[in-house]
Amino acid sequence: MIPDPLHPAIVHFPIVLAVLLPLTAVGALWAIRRGTAPRRAWTFPLAVAGALALSAFVAVKSGQAQQERVERVVGDRPLESHEGAAELFLVLSGVLLVIAGVGLAPGAAGRAARIVAALGAVGLLGAGYRVGASGGDLVYRHGAASAYTSQTGPAGSVAEPESGEGEGGQ
């Protein structure tokens, strides 16, 4: 069964992969330095970079699909800020994937691409943080989740306040 809304279920994948990518890239550089063949060692960071770019793409597309509904609750400005950060993260992820792919090349070009990709992966963490922070703001400061919640219970009746929150509480 596919979750509804899909976006909150998807967005954690690029975050996790953005954290794992620098670790795998540095690990691969270390392995290459210790004698592992560069193509063999670099395959895993390249796969993580591919998964990151793909998951970022799916996260952006799922966010765009749910944008209109959330926009009614949140408004344009915070949503556009999050969308802009997410689209930048997607572009940077794609660029990093291309650079990481060049890391499979032999010689100086491959070596330089691997180093640039590892450094870029560390830098991508900042862009990922910005996307995550703006998404968290949408949910926790601007109430984006309320676009998918209801004031009624399962039978359509108005939900009762929890103890201490209704009349005579606090």
Secondary structure, 3 states (H helix, E strand, C coil): CCCCCCHHHHCHHHHHHHHHHHHHHHHHHHHHHCCCCHHHHHHHHHHHHHHHHHHHHHHHHHHHHHHHHHHHHHCHHHHHHHHHHHHHHHHHHHHHHHHHHHCCCCHHHHHHHHHHHHHHHHHHHHHHHHHHHHHHHHHHCCCHHHHHCCCECCCCCECCCCCCCCCCCC
